Amino acid sequence: MSLRFSKIMEDHSAVQMNPLQLAYLGDVVWEMIVRYDLTIRKYNVNHMHKESIKLVNAHTQAEILHLIESNLSSTEKTVHPRNSI
């Protein structure tokens, strides 16, 4: 398996995806962002694990979505309510 992606998902493909599949992909992307950020800060692994648990969960992700909601594109606004809590 390669970490390189040969295609970028088009907006219309995201809108047509099963909401649970889209949420699954979103969770992976968010967790990678959080883990990367914690890693470059050079925390020890135990601290990184505890911090990532605080940030990578449905409640915190819903709070973050609420904070950035006004900055979403029209396509993102169409897609995100299907996955809201």
C-alpha positions in Angstrom: 0.0 0.0 0.0 1.3 3.4 -0.9 0.6 6.7 1.0 0.5 8.5 -2.4 -2.9 9.1 -3.8 -3.4 8.9 -7.5 -6.6 10.9 -7.5 -8.1 13.8 -5.6 -11.7 13.4 -4.6 -14.0 15.7 -6.5 -16.6 17.7 -4.6 -19.5 15.8 -6.3 -17.9 12.5 -5.2 -17.8 13.6 -1.6 -21.5 14.7 -1.7 -22.5 11.3 -3.1 -20.5 9.2 -0.6 -22.2 7.3 2.2 -22.1 9.6 5.3 -20.5 7.0 7.5 -17.7 6.4 4.9 -17.1 10.1 4.6 -16.9 10.5 8.4 -14.5 7.5 8.6 -12.1 9.2 6.2 -12.5 12.5 8.0 -11.6 10.9 11.3 -8.4 9.4 9.8 -7.4 12.8 8.4 -8.0 14.6 11.7 -6.2 12.0 13.7 -3.2 12.3 11.4 -3.1 16.1 11.7 -3.3 15.9 15.5 -0.6 13.2 15.8 1.7 15.1 13.5 1.3 18.3 15.5 1.9 16.5 18.7 5.0 14.7 17.3 6.7 17.8 16.0 6.3 19.3 19.5 8.5 16.4 20.7 6.2 15.3 23.6 6.7 11.9 25.1 4.5 9.1 23.7 2.3 8.9 26.9 1.5 12.6 26.7 0.9 12.5 23.0 -1.6 9.6 23.5 -3.5 11.5 26.2 -3.7 14.7 24.2 -4.8 12.9 21.0 -7.6 11.2 22.9 -8.8 14.6 24.1 -8.8 16.0 20.5 -9.8 13.0 18.4 -13.4 12.3 19.5 -16.9 13.1 18.3 -17.6 15.8 21.0 -14.4 17.8 20.4 -14.7 17.5 16.6 -18.3 18.8 16.8 -17.0 21.8 18.8 -14.3 22.5 16.3 -16.8 22.2 13.4 -19.0 24.8 15.2 -16.0 27.2 15.4 -15.2 26.9 11.7 -18.7 26.6 10.4 -18.8 30.2 9.0 -15.7 29.5 7.0 -17.0 26.4 5.2 -17.6 26.5 1.4 -21.1 26.0 0.1 -20.1 22.3 -0.8 -18.8 21.7 2.7 -22.0 23.2 4.2 -24.0 20.8 2.0 -22.0 17.8 3.2 -21.3 18.4 6.9 -24.9 18.3 8.3 -25.1 14.7 7.3 -22.3 13.9 9.8 -23.2 16.3 12.6 -23.9 15.0 16.1 
